[in-house]
Amino acid sequence: MAAPAINLKEILNLFTTSDAFVGALLVGIIALIIIPLPPFFLDLLLTLNLAFSLIILLAALYLKEPLEFAAFPSVLLVVTIYRLALNIAASRLILLQGFAGDVITAFGNFVVSGNYIVGIIIFAIITMVQFLVITKGSERVAEVAARFTLDAMPGKQMSIDADLNAGLIDAQEARGRRRKIEQEASFFGSMDGANKFVRGDSIAGIIIVLINILGGILIGWLQRGMGIMDALTTYTLLTIGNGLISQVTALLVSIGTGLVITKSASELSLGTDVAAQLFAQPRAFAFVCLILAGFAIIPGLPTIPFLILAFLSGIIALVLVQTQSKQQESAMVTEEVSAKDVLKKPESILSTLGLDPLSLKTGRNLIPLIDPAQKGPLLERITLIRYHIGQELGFVIPGVRVMDDLGLPPNEYAIEIRGTKVSEGEAHLGHHRVDKSAAELKAKGIVGIETKDPVTNDLATWVPDEEMPKVQKYEFTAQEPVEVISNHFTEIIKRYADEIMTRQNVQSLIELVKNNNAAIVRELIPDMLSLGQVHKVLQLLVRERVSIRDLSTILERLADYAHLSRDINVLTEYVRQSLARQICETYTDKENVVTVITIDPSLEETLIGAIHQSEYGSFLAVDPNVGEKILVQISNHIYNFRKMKIQPVVLCSPRLRPHFKRFIERSFPSVAVLSYNEIVPQVKVQSIGMISLD
């Protein structure tokens, strides 16, 4: 029988497969422990170890899920054995020749500047960081992940069976999912054990360093005739160099291990996740900018580094804000394009053009307050609000459209005027709002959700109903959600009453006056003033919360002075003087005293001199520095008014009054400004402060 022919190609393929390569690699690693190496060859192997450790770290960084590197536990074992083999080979060269290659020498001299004491300290720190922080944490994460994965396996398999029975997936996909679940459990279990290799490697590295130092001293002193200090310096530096390069590569692998184990369920790499999630918060970078800038001005701290980092943080915040704005605009364009596909018919477009005069929209958690089926108490309260404000201001408040809006956060509500949101707030069912900050309540043992009063912008806290006995114990003021929303809604209607009152409202009011005082209406409209001019006067009145119920008196006053001036502001001031008793009554207490702050005469003259006339009307042009001082002083006086629990009032001359009111209105809309001509003789004036430039 002829002998079979030898196929040389098949033999070469047998030795070039990946399995054969791994087998040869393991045999070579074991050989490193036994066979002495020349220093140059050891340098190559140490460099290879460093390069391979970096590859593992970067591969872990770019993983999308841990199972993409399912062989990592085995790789971790091989790398650990390889590192220990190099450690032993280097120890042999150090003890036999007193030289172990340029790499170890460089780490021993350059990295720690030839100081073996510093080298020992650095080696100990790196080892402790790797052992106590990274390896210990990775081990714990792997243990917990393995336990949770095993606990979740039955539920996941039942879910796969349900999808298979429902026909959502086929048998092949079901087998693939089951296989993935098994791989996850096996992977995390293996990682839990593989971390023990790294921990053992750290301990072995410490022991090897101690043995090498002791052995080096004995060999140098007893065999080579070196002094004890010379032997200590020489062999300790080489040993520390070997230990440092070993621990640095071990640290890289440990970090890679931690990255693999802690990889979340995201389908993106770690760098992409961090970029998408961290840089999605421009406010964080803005706050960092402010904090670093604050550190820069603290005496004793280095200014330039903090300023540089504050500047970079501010630039990043600006770039992120601009990027988010562009993304939002792009999203809005996309939504508009989608909406156009729905609204193709003219009838559909026409139905969307109407705007509600007033609307209140709530998040889904607040629906019980507005649902008629659940006897929502807010609907009846809004009806009462419309009635009371109508009585107070003197015109009919239009109907309010109340609806839920799933686009709002669950516990928030928004108030809109003609489709534009003018204010928003939050309310929590099952809670009461206490007008104290969360810190103040926490000091009393009361826990709640901190918020802000949307009217005053003061801190408040939503306290659960079960905590209310504690609140009542300290006699804190508490409000239910319905009361909070009602008060907010009332304040917004009063604040924007001039926008809510339409010309049609004015026409209806004038028709009522015609029934009792037709002569004044015929005299004034349209010969002296148009309906639009009367409307603007009434708007200016209700804007400052002056009731227009006495419309006959208002129209008579306008008829008296319309021939002298057509300036709406001037006519409004004449009307206010005729309503002086009504205005004073709003701000006087039970003793018929109105508490005010006044303006220094010299400052008043300065402000009157700053009134400029233009084709668009008159306005107050105040120097910015002067204006800032005025606003600061008003803010301080408001604090005193709040302590006295009375309405803030500023008293000034009639000529300055409307301009000063418009000047402070944006910052302090709740502050009333009265003129001397609006104070009737029966009312006493009590001044508690003065606005001045001193």
Secondary structure by P-SEA (a helix, b strand, c coil): cccccccaaaaaaaaacaaaaaaaaaaaaaaaacccccaaaaaaaaaaaaaaaaaaaaaaaaccccccccaaaaaaaaaaaaaaaaaaaaaaaaaacccccaaaaaaacccccccaaaaaaaaaaaaaaaaccaaaaaaaaaaaaaaaaaaaaaaaaaaaaaaaaaccccaaaaaaaaaaaaaaaaaaaaaaaaaaaaaaaaaaaaaaaaaaaaaaaaaacccccccaaaaaaaaaaaaaaaaaaaaaaaaaaaaaaaaaaacccccccaaaaaaacccccaaaaaaaaaaaaaaaaccccccaaaaaaaaaaaaaaaaaaaaaaaaaaaaaaaaaaaaaaaaccaaaaaaacccccbbbbbccccccccccccccaaaaaaaaaaaaaaaaccccccbbbbbbbccccccbbbbbccccccccccccccbbbbcccaaaaaaaccccccccccccccbbbbccccaaaaaaaaccccccaaaaaaaaaaaaaaaaccccccaaaaaaaaaaaaaccaaaaaacccccccaaaaaaaaaaaaaacccccaaaaaaaaaaacccccccaaaaaaaaaaaaaaaaaaaccccccbbbbccccaaaaaaaaaacccccccccccccaaaaaaaaaaaaaaaaaaaaacbbbbbbbcccaaaaaaaacccccccbbbbccccccccbbbbbccccccc
